[in-house]
Amino acid sequence: MIALKPIVHASLHAFHHAPLQTVRGSVWCVCKSQESDSEDPSAEGDANSQELLARIAMLQTEKVRLTDFLEERSAYLSQFGEEAKAEFDKIGEDALKELDEAGARVCVLQLLNVNSLLSSSYSSLDSIFIN
C-alpha cells in the first residue's frame, strides 16, 4: 500500500523515488506502508538510501522553518531600524531648534548689552560736555 505521510522522524519506511512536496512548515513524501504483503528484498538493501532521503526531507523542513524565522526577524529589525532613525531625526531637529532659540536669546542679550554701554557712554559724554 502506498500512502502520503508527513515526515516526522528518521525511522521511516521504504521511500519510493517520488518528488518531495513542501507545504509551508512540513514535508510530505510518498512512502510504502509497513503493512504491505509483498516483501521487497531490494528495500532492505536501500536502508542507507532511505535514511539519507529521510534526513534530506527533515533538513528541508528545518530550512523552511529557519527561513520563516529569519524573514520574521528581518522584518522586525527593519521596523526597529526605521523607528530608531525617525526618533534620531526628531531628536536632531529638536536640538537644532533649541540651538536656534538659544542663539536668538544670546543675540538679544548682546544687543541689550551694547545698548546699555552706548547709553552709559552718551551719559558720560553729556556730563563731560555739559560741565
Secondary structure, 3 states (H helix, E strand, C coil): CEEEEECCCCCCCCECCCCCEEECCEEEEEEECCCCCCCCHHHHHCHHHHHHHHHHHHHHHHHHHHHHHHHHHHHHHHHHHHHHHHHHHHHHHHHHHHHHHHHHHHHHHHHHHHHHHHHHHHHHHHHHHHC
